[in-house]
Amino acid sequence: MEQWIEHLIGGLPSVVLFLIIAVMLYTLSKGADWLVDEAVTLSTRWGLGKAVIGATIVSIGTTTPEAAVSVLSAIQGEPGLALGNAVGSIICDTGLILGLASLIAPLSFNRQLASRLSNVQVSAGILMVLACFPWSSPAKVFSQGGTLHQYIGIIFVVLLGLYVWQSIRWAGSITSTSEHDTETELQGSSTFITLLKLVGSIAIVVIAAQILIPTVKTLAIRFNVPEEIIAATLVAFGTSLPELVTAITAVRRGHGELAVGNIIGADILNVLFVAGVSAAATPAGLQASGKFFQFLFPAMVFILIVFRIGIFVSGSQLKRPFGVVLVGTYILVTILSYIFSVDMH
C-alpha cells in the first residue's frame, strides 16, 4: 500500500503534500479520540476493564497492518523483514511509546491484571527467541542464525486464540478501578453499534497513518534528507504510529489503563499474530539471521524485562521517572543498533 500511495502522490506539488500531512494529522487525532471513546464505552458495557479491551480488540486492530505487511514480505521472499518488523515494533512500542505516554501523565492500571498480561508479554518474547534458536547446531547461532518454522507459526496462531480467551477470563474476575468508567454510560446506541464504531475508528487511525508516512517520506526526499535518516526514523516510526496516537490520546483523556493494555497487547500480538501468521504463511518459515541473536533478540528481551520490573515496582501507576527509564532504554538500544548496523524495522 505504501508504494502505491508514494506512486499516487509522487507528482503532486509540495504545497499539496503539506496540506495532505495537515489533514492526516487532524484525522489521526480525531480518529484516536473516537477510538478511545468507543473502547471505554465498550469496556463499560462488557465489564471487562479498559486494559483488556486495549490488549485485545484495539491491539488486534492496530497491529493488523503490520501483520499484512509482514505476511506479504514473507511470501515475497523477504522473511527477515517480516521478523524484523515484529521485533522492532516490540522495542519501539515498549520503550518509546509507553515511555512517552507515562511522561505525559502517570499511567494508572489494575496491578493484578497488568502483572498477568505482562507475564504473557515477556513469555511471548522469550518463546519467539527459543522458537528461532537453531537447537540442532547451537554453535552457529551467531553466524547463521535460526528459523521460525511454519509449524511453529501455526502453534503461535493457536496460542493467539488462547491468549484472547484467557485475557477475557482474567478480566471477568477483576473490576476496573478507573473513576472514568461511569462517565461513558450508555448513550442509547447498542453494543453492536459501539463495536462497529470502534472498528471504524481503528480503521481511520490505521489508514491515516498509512497515508501520512509515505507523504512525509516523499517530502523528505524532495528536501534532500538522507535515506538513512528516513529509514531510521519514518519507516521505523510509521508502523507503530497507530499505537503511539492511541496511547497518547488515552493518557491525555485520563485512560492510562487503556494505553498500558494496548501496548502490552500489541507486543504479544507482534509475536503470536505478526510473526505467527507470517511464519504459518510460508513453507520455509521466517529466517532469523545471526544479527537477531547478536543484538535484536537480546535488546527485545531486555526492554520487556525492564518494563516487567516497572510493573512490579510501580504499584498501581507507571510514573514519570519510569517513563524516563523506558525512553532512555529505547534510545540506548537505538544507538547500539547503529553501532551494530542493525535495521530495527
C-alpha atoms as a printed R data frame, in Angstrom:
    type eleno elety resid chain resno       x       y      z
1   ATOM     1    CA   MET     A     1   0.000   0.000  0.000
2   ATOM     2    CA   GLU     A     2   2.848   2.377  0.865
3   ATOM     3    CA   GLN     A     3   4.429   2.036 -2.597
4   ATOM     4    CA   TRP     A     4   1.033   2.618 -4.229
5   ATOM     5    CA   ILE     A     5   0.486   5.809 -2.183
6   ATOM     6    CA   GLU     A     6   4.026   7.028 -2.957
7   ATOM     7    CA   HIS     A     7   3.340   6.499 -6.669
8   ATOM     8    CA   LEU     A     8  -0.018   8.281 -6.378
9   ATOM     9    CA   ILE     A     9   1.338  11.395 -4.629
10  ATOM    10    CA   GLY     A    10   4.756  11.476 -6.325
11  ATOM    11    CA   GLY     A    11   3.784  14.097 -8.907
12  ATOM    12    CA   LEU     A    12   1.870  16.406 -6.569
13  ATOM    13    CA   PRO     A    13   3.262  19.872 -5.677
14  ATOM    14    CA   SER     A    14   4.935  20.215 -2.270
15  ATOM    15    CA   VAL     A    15   2.236  22.588 -1.019
16  ATOM    16    CA   VAL     A    16  -0.392  19.884 -1.662
17  ATOM    17    CA   LEU     A    17   1.735  17.348  0.229
18  ATOM    18    CA   PHE     A    18   1.906  19.727  3.212
19  ATOM    19    CA   LEU     A    19  -1.886  20.028  3.040
20  ATOM    20    CA   ILE     A    20  -2.263  16.218  2.990
21  ATOM    21    CA   ILE     A    21   0.012  15.966  6.051
22  ATOM    22    CA   ALA     A    22  -2.065  18.562  7.934
23  ATOM    23    CA   VAL     A    23  -5.332  16.768  7.063
24  ATOM    24    CA   MET     A    24  -3.920  13.335  8.032
25  ATOM    25    CA   LEU     A    25  -2.582  14.650 11.360
26  ATOM    26    CA   TYR     A    26  -6.031  16.054 12.143
27  ATOM    27    CA   THR     A    27  -7.675  12.791 11.026
28  ATOM    28    CA   LEU     A    28  -5.283  10.782 13.220
29  ATOM    29    CA   SER     A    29  -6.141  12.979 16.186
30  ATOM    30    CA   LYS     A    30  -9.919  12.733 15.679
31  ATOM    31    CA   GLY     A    31  -9.758   9.012 14.910
32  ATOM    32    CA   ALA     A    32  -7.799   8.383 18.095
33  ATOM    33    CA   ASP     A    33 -10.351  10.437 20.093
34  ATOM    34    CA   TRP     A    34 -13.196   8.313 18.722
35  ATOM    35    CA   LEU     A    35 -11.202   5.100 19.240
36  ATOM    36    CA   VAL     A    36 -10.596   5.871 22.909
37  ATOM    37    CA   ASP     A    37 -14.226   6.932 23.476
38  ATOM    38    CA   GLU     A    38 -15.637   3.766 21.913
39  ATOM    39    CA   ALA     A    39 -13.107   1.493 23.649
40  ATOM    40    CA   VAL     A    40 -14.014   2.991 27.035
41  ATOM    41    CA   THR     A    41 -17.741   2.685 26.270
42  ATOM    42    CA   LEU     A    42 -17.296  -0.949 25.218
43  ATOM    43    CA   SER     A    43 -15.303  -1.804 28.351
44  ATOM    44    CA   THR     A    44 -18.139  -0.289 30.444
45  ATOM    45    CA   ARG     A    45 -20.800  -2.273 28.597
46  ATOM    46    CA   TRP     A    46 -18.949  -5.576 28.771
47  ATOM    47    CA   GLY     A    47 -17.495  -5.003 32.242
48  ATOM    48    CA   LEU     A    48 -14.077  -6.204 31.065
49  ATOM    49    CA   GLY     A    49 -11.912  -3.232 32.008
50  ATOM    50    CA   LYS     A    50 -10.117  -0.904 29.615
51  ATOM    51    CA   ALA     A    51  -6.815  -2.783 29.834
52  ATOM    52    CA   VAL     A    52  -8.380  -5.926 28.344
53  ATOM    53    CA   ILE     A    53 -10.181  -4.041 25.559
54  ATOM    54    CA   GLY     A    54  -6.839  -2.325 24.810
55  ATOM    55    CA   ALA     A    55  -4.921  -5.611 24.957
56  ATOM    56    CA   THR     A    56  -7.308  -7.480 22.649
57  ATOM    57    CA   ILE     A    57  -9.658  -5.615 20.262
58  ATOM    58    CA   VAL     A    58  -7.689  -2.345 19.978
59  ATOM    59    CA   SER     A    59  -4.309  -4.120 19.696
60  ATOM    60    CA   ILE     A    60  -5.581  -6.544 17.061
61  ATOM    61    CA   GLY     A    61  -6.853  -3.560 15.064
62  ATOM    62    CA   THR     A    62  -3.642  -1.523 15.285
63  ATOM    63    CA   THR     A    63  -1.314  -4.499 14.565
64  ATOM    64    CA   THR     A    64  -3.306  -5.883 11.602
65  ATOM    65    CA   PRO     A    65  -1.451  -3.605  9.083
66  ATOM    66    CA   GLU     A    66   1.902  -4.831 10.473
67  ATOM    67    CA   ALA     A    67   0.707  -8.418 10.083
68  ATOM    68    CA   ALA     A    68  -0.370  -7.720  6.491
69  ATOM    69    CA   VAL     A    69   2.991  -6.110  5.612
70  ATOM    70    CA   SER     A    70   4.918  -8.943  7.292
71  ATOM    71    CA   VAL     A    71   2.911 -11.718  5.605
72  ATOM    72    CA   LEU     A    72   3.410 -10.095  2.174
73  ATOM    73    CA   SER     A    73   7.147  -9.678  2.883
74  ATOM    74    CA   ALA     A    74   7.449 -13.352  3.869
75  ATOM    75    CA   ILE     A    75   5.504 -14.567  0.801
76  ATOM    76    CA   GLN     A    76   7.583 -12.329 -1.489
77  ATOM    77    CA   GLY     A    77  10.829 -13.839 -0.206
78  ATOM    78    CA   GLU     A    78  11.845 -11.331  2.473
79  ATOM    79    CA   PRO     A    79  11.227 -13.304  5.701
80  ATOM    80    CA   GLY     A    80  13.902 -11.358  7.600
81  ATOM    81    CA   LEU     A    81  11.890  -8.174  7.056
82  ATOM    82    CA   ALA     A    82   8.764  -9.851  8.465
83  ATOM    83    CA   LEU     A    83  10.564 -10.947 11.640
84  ATOM    84    CA   GLY     A    84  12.447  -7.643 11.948
85  ATOM    85    CA   ASN     A    85   9.145  -5.758 11.766
86  ATOM    86    CA   ALA     A    86   7.736  -7.775 14.689
87  ATOM    87    CA   VAL     A    87  10.845  -7.447 16.882
88  ATOM    88    CA   GLY     A    88  11.407  -3.772 16.047
89  ATOM    89    CA   SER     A    89   7.774  -2.943 16.827
90  ATOM    90    CA   ILE     A    90   8.052  -4.565 20.271
91  ATOM    91    CA   ILE     A    91  11.161  -2.494 21.061
92  ATOM    92    CA   CYS     A    92   9.525   0.731 19.812
93  ATOM    93    CA   ASP     A    93   6.125   0.107 21.464
94  ATOM    94    CA   THR     A    94   7.519  -0.787 24.887
95  ATOM    95    CA   GLY     A    95  10.376   1.679 25.111
96  ATOM    96    CA   LEU     A    96   9.399   4.754 23.136
97  ATOM    97    CA   ILE     A    97   5.585   4.766 23.103
98  ATOM    98    CA   LEU     A    98   4.881   3.580 26.640
99  ATOM    99    CA   GLY     A    99   7.749   5.727 27.907
100 ATOM   100    CA   LEU     A   100   6.406   8.865 26.196
101 ATOM   101    CA   ALA     A   101   2.858   8.120 27.392
102 ATOM   102    CA   SER     A   102   3.975   7.851 31.032
103 ATOM   103    CA   LEU     A   103   5.969  11.101 30.683
104 ATOM   104    CA   ILE     A   104   2.759  12.922 29.692
105 ATOM   105    CA   ALA     A   105   0.932  11.662 32.799
106 ATOM   106    CA   PRO     A   106   1.255   8.741 35.251
107 ATOM   107    CA   LEU     A   107  -0.463   5.642 33.809
108 ATOM   108    CA   SER     A   108  -2.967   4.068 36.189
109 ATOM   109    CA   PHE     A   109  -3.652   0.353 35.827
110 ATOM   110    CA   ASN     A   110  -5.026  -2.669 37.662
111 ATOM   111    CA   ARG     A   111  -1.840  -4.202 39.063
112 ATOM   112    CA   GLN     A   112  -3.138  -7.782 39.166
113 ATOM   113    CA   LEU     A   113  -4.306  -7.787 35.547
114 ATOM   114    CA   ALA     A   114  -1.273  -5.822 34.280
115 ATOM   115    CA   SER     A   115   1.073  -8.310 36.020
116 ATOM   116    CA   ARG     A   116  -0.648 -11.268 34.357
117 ATOM   117    CA   LEU     A   117  -0.638  -9.638 30.920
118 ATOM   118    CA   SER     A   118   2.982  -8.536 31.370
119 ATOM   119    CA   ASN     A   119   3.989 -12.109 32.255
120 ATOM   120    CA   VAL     A   120   2.436 -13.248 28.966
121 ATOM   121    CA   GLN     A   121   4.237 -10.363 27.182
122 ATOM   122    CA   VAL     A   122   7.703 -11.372 28.450
123 ATOM   123    CA   SER     A   123   6.963 -15.082 27.931
124 ATOM   124    CA   ALA     A   124   5.890 -14.430 24.315
125 ATOM   125    CA   GLY     A   125   9.152 -12.581 23.605
126 ATOM   126    CA   ILE     A   126  11.279 -15.347 25.141
127 ATOM   127    CA   LEU     A   127   9.194 -18.009 23.345
128 ATOM   128    CA   MET     A   128   9.949 -16.368 19.979
129 ATOM   129    CA   VAL     A   129  13.701 -16.406 20.709
130 ATOM   130    CA   LEU     A   130  13.577 -20.080 21.770
131 ATOM   131    CA   ALA     A   131  11.457 -20.980 18.718
132 ATOM   132    CA   CYS     A   132  14.004 -19.372 16.353
133 ATOM   133    CA   PHE     A   133  17.046 -20.888 18.113
134 ATOM   134    CA   PRO     A   134  18.937 -23.478 15.994
135 ATOM   135    CA   TRP     A   135  18.821 -26.338 18.514
136 ATOM   136    CA   SER     A   136  20.476 -28.790 16.086
137 ATOM   137    CA   SER     A   137  23.564 -26.575 15.657
138 ATOM   138    CA   PRO     A   138  23.739 -24.122 18.605
139 ATOM   139    CA   ALA     A   139  27.380 -23.204 17.893
140 ATOM   140    CA   LYS     A   140  26.278 -21.477 14.660
141 ATOM   141    CA   VAL     A   141  23.630 -19.282 16.296
142 ATOM   142    CA   PHE     A   142  25.586 -16.010 15.945
143 ATOM   143    CA   SER     A   143  26.826 -16.701 12.414
144 ATOM   144    CA   GLN     A   144  23.964 -18.481 10.632
145 ATOM   145    CA   GLY     A   145  21.050 -17.732 12.953
146 ATOM   146    CA   GLY     A   146  17.930 -19.892 13.001
147 ATOM   147    CA   THR     A   147  14.401 -20.329 11.626
148 ATOM   148    CA   LEU     A   148  10.865 -19.758 12.885
149 ATOM   149    CA   HIS     A   149   9.346 -22.827 11.213
150 ATOM   150    CA   GLN     A   150   5.911 -22.941  9.588
151 ATOM   151    CA   TYR     A   151   4.511 -25.397 12.167
152 ATOM   152    CA   ILE     A   152   5.679 -23.090 14.986
153 ATOM   153    CA   GLY     A   153   3.845 -20.231 13.264
154 ATOM   154    CA   ILE     A   154   0.652 -22.329 13.298
155 ATOM   155    CA   ILE     A   155   1.176 -23.027 17.027
156 ATOM   156    CA   PHE     A   156   1.597 -19.270 17.613
157 ATOM   157    CA   VAL     A   157  -1.746 -18.590 15.895
158 ATOM   158    CA   VAL     A   158  -3.445 -21.170 18.163
159 ATOM   159    CA   LEU     A   159  -1.789 -19.515 21.183
160 ATOM   160    CA   LEU     A   160  -3.187 -16.176 19.959
161 ATOM   161    CA   GLY     A   161  -6.737 -17.516 20.341
162 ATOM   162    CA   LEU     A   162  -5.904 -18.875 23.809
163 ATOM   163    CA   TYR     A   163  -4.428 -15.507 24.822
164 ATOM   164    CA   VAL     A   164  -7.591 -13.581 23.875
165 ATOM   165    CA   TRP     A   165  -9.784 -16.147 25.678
166 ATOM   166    CA   GLN     A   166  -7.594 -16.136 28.822
167 ATOM   167    CA   SER     A   167  -7.446 -12.302 28.911
168 ATOM   168    CA   ILE     A   168 -11.244 -12.133 28.948
169 ATOM   169    CA   ARG     A   169 -11.375 -14.801 31.682
170 ATOM   170    CA   TRP     A   170  -8.915 -12.864 33.847
171 ATOM   171    CA   ALA     A   171 -10.857  -9.661 33.339
172 ATOM   172    CA   GLY     A   172 -14.096 -11.328 34.400
173 ATOM   173    CA   SER     A   173 -12.798 -11.668 37.950
174 ATOM   174    CA   ILE     A   174 -11.304  -8.155 38.159
175 ATOM   175    CA   THR     A   175 -13.307  -4.939 38.449
176 ATOM   176    CA   SER     A   176 -11.884  -1.897 36.669
177 ATOM   177    CA   THR     A   177 -10.966   0.746 39.251
178 ATOM   178    CA   SER     A   178 -10.994   3.779 36.977
179 ATOM   179    CA   GLU     A   179 -13.243   6.602 38.080
180 ATOM   180    CA   HIS     A   180 -13.891   7.451 34.432
181 ATOM   181    CA   ASP     A   181 -15.901   4.289 33.762
182 ATOM   182    CA   THR     A   182 -19.158   5.900 34.828
183 ATOM   183    CA   GLU     A   183 -18.645   8.853 32.507
184 ATOM   184    CA   THR     A   184 -19.315   6.836 29.400
185 ATOM   185    CA   GLU     A   185 -22.639   5.430 30.469
186 ATOM   186    CA   LEU     A   186 -24.501   4.253 27.537
187 ATOM   187    CA   GLN     A   187 -25.857   6.855 25.316
188 ATOM   188    CA   GLY     A   188 -28.592   4.928 23.561
189 ATOM   189    CA   SER     A   189 -26.557   3.016 20.977
190 ATOM   190    CA   SER     A   190 -26.356  -0.789 21.105
191 ATOM   191    CA   THR     A   191 -23.210  -2.783 21.868
192 ATOM   192    CA   PHE     A   192 -23.048  -3.874 18.216
193 ATOM   193    CA   ILE     A   193 -23.097  -0.230 17.054
194 ATOM   194    CA   THR     A   194 -20.404   0.653 19.617
195 ATOM   195    CA   LEU     A   195 -18.242  -2.227 18.349
196 ATOM   196    CA   LEU     A   196 -18.767  -1.064 14.748
197 ATOM   197    CA   LYS     A   197 -17.760   2.487 15.730
198 ATOM   198    CA   LEU     A   198 -14.628   1.125 17.465
199 ATOM   199    CA   VAL     A   199 -13.615  -0.901 14.403
200 ATOM   200    CA   GLY     A   200 -14.335   2.132 12.179
201 ATOM   201    CA   SER     A   201 -12.229   4.464 14.323
202 ATOM   202    CA   ILE     A   202  -9.345   1.939 14.343
203 ATOM   203    CA   ALA     A   203  -9.586   1.832 10.540
204 ATOM   204    CA   ILE     A   204  -9.459   5.655 10.364
205 ATOM   205    CA   VAL     A   205  -6.314   5.763 12.551
206 ATOM   206    CA   VAL     A   206  -4.585   2.996 10.597
207 ATOM   207    CA   ILE     A   207  -5.442   4.387  7.126
208 ATOM   208    CA   ALA     A   208  -4.443   7.942  8.116
209 ATOM   209    CA   ALA     A   209  -1.071   6.613  9.343
210 ATOM   210    CA   GLN     A   210  -0.638   4.636  6.098
211 ATOM   211    CA   ILE     A   211  -1.163   7.840  4.069
212 ATOM   212    CA   LEU     A   212   0.820  10.152  6.369
213 ATOM   213    CA   ILE     A   213   4.138   8.265  6.415
214 ATOM   214    CA   PRO     A   214   4.649   7.963  2.593
215 ATOM   215    CA   THR     A   215   3.654  11.638  2.219
216 ATOM   216    CA   VAL     A   216   6.231  12.797  4.784
217 ATOM   217    CA   LYS     A   217   8.766  10.428  3.206
218 ATOM   218    CA   THR     A   218   8.171  11.931 -0.272
219 ATOM   219    CA   LEU     A   219   8.634  15.458  1.110
220 ATOM   220    CA   ALA     A   220  11.793  14.418  2.969
221 ATOM   221    CA   ILE     A   221  13.292  13.077 -0.261
222 ATOM   222    CA   ARG     A   222  12.418  16.353 -2.057
223 ATOM   223    CA   PHE     A   223  14.230  18.320  0.672
224 ATOM   224    CA   ASN     A   224  17.286  16.042  0.309
225 ATOM   225    CA   VAL     A   225  17.019  14.357  3.702
226 ATOM   226    CA   PRO     A   226  19.452  11.371  3.611
227 ATOM   227    CA   GLU     A   227  17.851   7.953  3.030
228 ATOM   228    CA   GLU     A   228  19.479   6.544  6.183
229 ATOM   229    CA   ILE     A   229  17.734   9.172  8.310
230 ATOM   230    CA   ILE     A   230  14.398   8.451  6.619
231 ATOM   231    CA   ALA     A   231  14.771   4.691  7.186
232 ATOM   232    CA   ALA     A   232  15.818   5.081 10.807
233 ATOM   233    CA   THR     A   233  13.003   7.484 11.703
234 ATOM   234    CA   LEU     A   234   9.946   7.490  9.439
235 ATOM   235    CA   VAL     A   235   9.938   3.821  8.430
236 ATOM   236    CA   ALA     A   236  10.649   2.553 11.954
237 ATOM   237    CA   PHE     A   237   8.213   5.055 13.446
238 ATOM   238    CA   GLY     A   238   5.480   4.527 10.863
239 ATOM   239    CA   THR     A   239   4.349   1.007 11.732
240 ATOM   240    CA   SER     A   240   3.978   1.955 15.404
241 ATOM   241    CA   LEU     A   241   2.168   5.251 14.754
242 ATOM   242    CA   PRO     A   242  -1.369   3.884 15.447
243 ATOM   243    CA   GLU     A   243  -0.249   2.602 18.870
244 ATOM   244    CA   LEU     A   244   1.510   5.919 19.603
245 ATOM   245    CA   VAL     A   245  -1.509   8.085 18.747
246 ATOM   246    CA   THR     A   246  -3.878   5.780 20.652
247 ATOM   247    CA   ALA     A   247  -1.649   5.671 23.753
248 ATOM   248    CA   ILE     A   248  -1.088   9.439 23.928
249 ATOM   249    CA   THR     A   249  -4.795  10.190 23.351
250 ATOM   250    CA   ALA     A   250  -5.803   7.670 26.032
251 ATOM   251    CA   VAL     A   251  -3.386   9.231 28.546
252 ATOM   252    CA   ARG     A   252  -4.485  12.803 27.796
253 ATOM   253    CA   ARG     A   253  -8.087  11.781 28.421
254 ATOM   254    CA   GLY     A   254  -7.287  10.020 31.691
255 ATOM   255    CA   HIS     A   255  -7.478   6.417 30.472
256 ATOM   256    CA   GLY     A   256  -3.937   5.198 31.217
257 ATOM   257    CA   GLU     A   257  -5.208   1.644 31.707
258 ATOM   258    CA   LEU     A   258  -6.227   1.519 28.029
259 ATOM   259    CA   ALA     A   259  -2.769   2.734 26.923
260 ATOM   260    CA   VAL     A   260  -0.955   0.119 29.041
261 ATOM   261    CA   GLY     A   261  -3.263  -2.644 27.798
262 ATOM   262    CA   ASN     A   262  -2.857  -1.574 24.176
263 ATOM   263    CA   ILE     A   263   0.956  -1.668 24.278
264 ATOM   264    CA   ILE     A   264   1.167  -4.972 26.194
265 ATOM   265    CA   GLY     A   265  -1.358  -6.458 23.775
266 ATOM   266    CA   ALA     A   266   0.499  -5.084 20.736
267 ATOM   267    CA   ASP     A   267   3.743  -6.722 21.941
268 ATOM   268    CA   ILE     A   268   2.049 -10.093 22.453
269 ATOM   269    CA   LEU     A   269   0.340  -9.826 19.066
270 ATOM   270    CA   ASN     A   270   3.613  -8.928 17.334
271 ATOM   271    CA   VAL     A   271   4.830 -12.388 18.374
272 ATOM   272    CA   LEU     A   272   1.693 -14.528 18.062
273 ATOM   273    CA   PHE     A   273  -0.102 -12.610 15.280
274 ATOM   274    CA   VAL     A   274   2.502 -10.777 13.144
275 ATOM   275    CA   ALA     A   275   5.360 -13.312 13.360
276 ATOM   276    CA   GLY     A   276   2.994 -16.286 13.797
277 ATOM   277    CA   VAL     A   277   0.815 -15.654 10.738
278 ATOM   278    CA   SER     A   278   3.873 -14.693  8.633
279 ATOM   279    CA   ALA     A   279   5.644 -17.967  9.507
280 ATOM   280    CA   ALA     A   280   2.450 -20.003  9.029
281 ATOM   281    CA   ALA     A   281   2.002 -18.490  5.545
282 ATOM   282    CA   THR     A   282   5.447 -19.576  4.266
283 ATOM   283    CA   PRO     A   283   6.583 -23.227  3.940
284 ATOM   284    CA   ALA     A   284  10.221 -22.211  4.573
285 ATOM   285    CA   GLY     A   285   9.280 -20.249  7.715
286 ATOM   286    CA   LEU     A   286  10.954 -16.995  8.783
287 ATOM   287    CA   GLN     A   287  14.760 -16.774  8.758
288 ATOM   288    CA   ALA     A   288  16.371 -15.132 11.791
289 ATOM   289    CA   SER     A   289  19.908 -14.143 10.773
290 ATOM   290    CA   GLY     A   290  22.817 -14.140 13.194
291 ATOM   291    CA   LYS     A   291  22.241 -10.397 13.807
292 ATOM   292    CA   PHE     A   292  18.932 -11.207 15.509
293 ATOM   293    CA   PHE     A   293  20.748 -13.313 18.120
294 ATOM   294    CA   GLN     A   294  23.708 -10.916 18.350
295 ATOM   295    CA   PHE     A   295  21.581  -7.870 19.070
296 ATOM   296    CA   LEU     A   296  17.842  -7.641 18.242
297 ATOM   297    CA   PHE     A   297  16.581 -10.547 20.366
298 ATOM   298    CA   PRO     A   298  18.678  -9.549 23.436
299 ATOM   299    CA   ALA     A   299  17.510  -5.914 23.038
300 ATOM   300    CA   MET     A   300  13.858  -7.013 22.801
301 ATOM   301    CA   VAL     A   301  14.030  -9.297 25.850
302 ATOM   302    CA   PHE     A   302  15.949  -6.643 27.821
303 ATOM   303    CA   ILE     A   303  13.361  -3.908 27.202
304 ATOM   304    CA   LEU     A   304  10.487  -6.308 28.023
305 ATOM   305    CA   ILE     A   305  12.147  -7.259 31.322
306 ATOM   306    CA   VAL     A   306  12.755  -3.566 32.165
307 ATOM   307    CA   PHE     A   307   9.023  -2.953 31.650
308 ATOM   308    CA   ARG     A   308   8.079  -6.057 33.684
309 ATOM   309    CA   ILE     A   309  10.220  -4.828 36.580
310 ATOM   310    CA   GLY     A   310   8.481  -1.451 36.248
311 ATOM   311    CA   ILE     A   311   5.043  -3.082 36.612
312 ATOM   312    CA   PHE     A   312   6.332  -4.987 39.660
313 ATOM   313    CA   VAL     A   313   7.747  -1.929 41.492
314 ATOM   314    CA   SER     A   314   5.233   0.722 40.394
315 ATOM   315    CA   GLY     A   315   2.198  -0.189 42.463
316 ATOM   316    CA   SER     A   316  -0.902   0.923 40.546
317 ATOM   317    CA   GLN     A   317   0.752   3.628 38.394
318 ATOM   318    CA   LEU     A   318   3.595   3.874 35.881
319 ATOM   319    CA   LYS     A   319   5.079   7.222 36.907
320 ATOM   320    CA   ARG     A   320   7.200   9.743 35.021
321 ATOM   321    CA   PRO     A   321  10.612   8.594 36.383
322 ATOM   322    CA   PHE     A   322   9.946   5.149 34.938
323 ATOM   323    CA   GLY     A   323   8.929   6.792 31.659
324 ATOM   324    CA   VAL     A   324  12.426   8.311 31.595
325 ATOM   325    CA   VAL     A   325  13.881   4.809 32.157
326 ATOM   326    CA   LEU     A   326  11.832   3.317 29.279
327 ATOM   327    CA   VAL     A   327  12.635   6.121 26.808
328 ATOM   328    CA   GLY     A   328  16.296   6.035 27.900
329 ATOM   329    CA   THR     A   329  16.385   2.272 27.311
330 ATOM   330    CA   TYR     A   330  14.885   2.757 23.839
331 ATOM   331    CA   ILE     A   331  17.453   5.469 22.990
332 ATOM   332    CA   LEU     A   332  20.285   3.202 24.215
333 ATOM   333    CA   VAL     A   333  19.011   0.315 22.093
334 ATOM   334    CA   THR     A   334  18.686   2.617 19.054
335 ATOM   335    CA   ILE     A   335  22.246   3.945 19.453
336 ATOM   336    CA   LEU     A   336  23.582   0.397 19.832
337 ATOM   337    CA   SER     A   337  21.635  -0.647 16.719
338 ATOM   338    CA   TYR     A   338  23.598   1.961 14.736
339 ATOM   339    CA   ILE     A   339  26.862   0.690 16.207
340 ATOM   340    CA   PHE     A   340  25.894  -2.899 15.321
341 ATOM   341    CA   SER     A   341  24.488  -1.674 11.957
342 ATOM   342    CA   VAL     A   342  21.212  -3.497 12.526
343 ATOM   343    CA   ASP     A   343  17.987  -2.403 10.836
344 ATOM   344    CA   MET     A   344  15.374  -2.488 13.601
345 ATOM   345    CA   HIS     A   345  12.434  -2.429 11.190
